[in-house]
Amino acid sequence: MADEVVEEKAAPTKKPIFVYVAVGLVLVLALAGGTAYYVVTNYMGGGKAAAPREPGVLMKLGDPKEGFIVNIGAANSGRYLKIGVILELKPDKNAKAAGKTLSPEEIRIQDAVLHVLRSQSITDYDPQKQDRLKELIKQEVNRVVGRDIVMEVYITNILLQ
């Protein structure tokens, strides 16, 4: 028996467990990243940008410093409103540069805004109702001018007394 050579079987090599964990972790992260990209681009509007609109022409209404100062409510109510209103109008290719005098269209626009402001009650000037007031001004100016000219109404200051 001494002559017999004992052959040792080499134990099968085991891959360390951390290799399997690392591969699994990479797969999970890749799946999570792909899912996040899909959700952001398809459901949150990340892939579809809104078309930018052409900037409009800004028209400040009323006195250049004061804006409008209007009595509101009944004629003898003693309530006054000081408000700054700026309209963003659609650009007109044929419009002339503004001079010192107002054009007939600008006069009609100011009259329409004053009419809306005077026709509101004191409760219509609450901050929660400001969007409604802007929409009323926009609709009235568009109606008076006869076309959809107002893009946005900006109220820069408002003071009730």
C-alpha positions as CSV (number, residue, x, y, z in Angstrom):
1,M,0.0,0.0,0.0
2,A,2.9,2.2,0.3
3,D,3.3,2.3,-3.4
4,E,-0.1,3.6,-4.0
5,V,-0.2,7.2,-4.8
6,V,-3.0,8.9,-3.2
7,E,-4.7,11.3,-5.5
8,E,-6.2,14.2,-3.8
9,K,-9.3,15.6,-5.4
10,A,-9.2,19.3,-5.5
11,A,-12.2,20.8,-3.9
12,P,-14.5,22.6,-6.3
13,T,-13.8,26.3,-6.2
14,K,-16.7,28.3,-4.8
15,K,-17.2,31.8,-6.0
16,P,-17.4,34.2,-3.1
17,I,-20.9,35.2,-2.2
18,F,-20.2,38.9,-2.6
19,V,-19.9,38.4,-6.4
20,Y,-23.5,37.2,-6.5
21,V,-24.6,40.1,-4.2
22,A,-22.8,42.6,-6.4
23,V,-24.4,41.3,-9.6
24,G,-27.8,41.3,-8.0
25,L,-27.3,44.9,-6.7
26,V,-26.3,46.1,-10.2
27,L,-29.4,44.5,-11.8
28,V,-31.7,46.0,-9.2
29,L,-30.2,49.5,-9.6
30,A,-30.4,49.3,-13.4
31,L,-34.0,48.3,-13.2
32,A,-34.8,51.1,-10.7
33,G,-33.0,53.7,-12.9
34,G,-34.9,52.6,-16.0
35,T,-38.2,52.7,-14.2
36,A,-37.5,56.2,-12.8
37,Y,-36.6,57.5,-16.3
38,Y,-39.7,56.0,-17.8
39,V,-42.0,57.6,-15.2
40,V,-40.4,61.0,-15.4
41,T,-40.4,61.2,-19.2
42,N,-43.9,59.8,-19.7
43,Y,-46.0,60.8,-16.7
44,M,-44.4,64.0,-15.4
45,G,-44.1,65.8,-18.8
46,G,-40.3,65.8,-18.7
47,G,-40.1,64.8,-22.4
48,K,-42.7,67.2,-23.7
49,A,-41.8,70.8,-23.3
50,A,-44.5,73.4,-24.0
51,A,-44.0,75.5,-27.1
52,P,-42.8,78.9,-26.0
53,R,-45.2,81.7,-27.0
54,E,-44.2,84.9,-28.6
55,P,-43.9,87.6,-26.0
56,G,-46.6,90.2,-26.1
57,V,-46.6,94.0,-26.0
58,L,-47.1,95.4,-22.5
59,M,-49.5,98.3,-22.1
60,K,-49.6,100.1,-18.7
61,L,-53.1,101.6,-18.1
62,G,-53.9,104.8,-16.3
63,D,-51.5,107.3,-14.9
64,P,-47.8,106.2,-15.4
65,K,-47.1,106.6,-11.7
66,E,-50.5,106.0,-10.0
67,G,-52.3,103.6,-12.3
68,F,-56.1,104.0,-11.8
69,I,-57.7,105.8,-8.9
70,V,-61.4,104.9,-9.0
71,N,-64.4,105.3,-6.7
72,I,-66.1,102.0,-6.2
73,G,-69.5,101.0,-4.8
74,A,-72.3,103.6,-4.6
75,A,-71.6,107.2,-5.7
76,N,-71.5,108.4,-2.1
77,S,-69.9,105.3,-0.5
78,G,-66.6,107.1,0.0
79,R,-64.6,103.9,-1.1
80,Y,-61.7,104.3,-3.4
81,L,-59.5,101.9,-5.3
82,K,-56.0,102.5,-6.4
83,I,-54.8,99.8,-8.8
84,G,-52.0,99.3,-11.3
85,V,-53.0,97.3,-14.4
86,I,-50.7,96.1,-17.2
87,L,-52.1,94.3,-20.2
88,E,-50.0,91.9,-22.3
89,L,-51.3,92.3,-25.8
90,K,-50.7,90.1,-28.8
91,P,-48.0,91.7,-31.0
92,D,-49.4,93.6,-33.9
93,K,-47.2,93.7,-37.0
94,N,-48.9,96.9,-38.3
95,A,-48.8,98.8,-35.0
96,K,-47.2,102.2,-34.9
97,A,-44.9,103.3,-32.1
98,A,-46.8,104.9,-29.3
99,G,-46.7,108.6,-29.1
100,K,-47.8,111.1,-26.5
101,T,-51.4,110.8,-27.4
102,L,-53.5,107.7,-27.0
103,S,-54.9,105.9,-30.0
104,P,-58.6,105.4,-30.2
105,E,-58.1,101.7,-29.4
106,E,-56.1,102.5,-26.3
107,I,-58.9,104.9,-25.1
108,R,-61.5,102.1,-25.6
109,I,-59.3,99.7,-23.7
110,Q,-58.9,102.1,-20.7
111,D,-62.6,102.8,-20.8
112,A,-63.4,99.1,-20.7
113,V,-61.1,98.5,-17.8
114,L,-62.5,101.4,-15.8
115,H,-66.0,100.1,-16.5
116,V,-65.1,96.7,-15.0
117,L,-63.4,98.2,-12.0
118,R,-66.3,100.5,-11.2
119,S,-68.9,97.8,-11.6
120,Q,-67.4,95.5,-9.0
121,S,-68.5,95.5,-5.4
122,I,-66.0,95.9,-2.5
123,T,-66.0,92.1,-1.9
124,D,-65.0,91.4,-5.5
125,Y,-61.5,92.8,-4.6
126,D,-60.6,90.0,-2.2
127,P,-57.3,88.4,-3.0
128,Q,-59.0,85.1,-3.6
129,K,-61.1,86.7,-6.3
130,Q,-58.2,88.4,-8.1
131,D,-58.1,85.7,-10.9
132,R,-61.7,86.3,-11.6
133,L,-61.2,90.1,-11.8
134,K,-58.3,89.5,-14.3
135,E,-60.5,87.3,-16.4
136,L,-63.3,89.9,-16.4
137,I,-60.9,92.6,-17.5
138,K,-59.6,90.3,-20.3
139,Q,-63.0,89.4,-21.5
140,E,-64.3,93.0,-21.5
141,V,-61.3,94.4,-23.4
142,N,-61.4,91.6,-26.0
143,R,-65.2,92.3,-26.4
144,V,-64.7,96.1,-26.8
145,V,-61.8,95.8,-29.2
146,G,-63.6,93.1,-31.3
147,R,-60.8,90.5,-31.4
148,D,-58.8,88.3,-29.0
149,I,-56.0,90.8,-28.3
150,V,-55.3,90.3,-24.5
151,M,-52.9,87.5,-23.6
152,E,-52.5,88.3,-19.9
153,V,-53.6,90.8,-17.3
154,Y,-51.2,91.8,-14.6
155,I,-52.3,93.7,-11.4
156,T,-49.1,95.3,-10.1
157,N,-50.6,97.0,-7.0
158,I,-54.0,97.3,-5.4
159,L,-55.1,99.6,-2.5
160,L,-58.6,99.9,-1.1
161,Q,-59.6,102.8,1.1
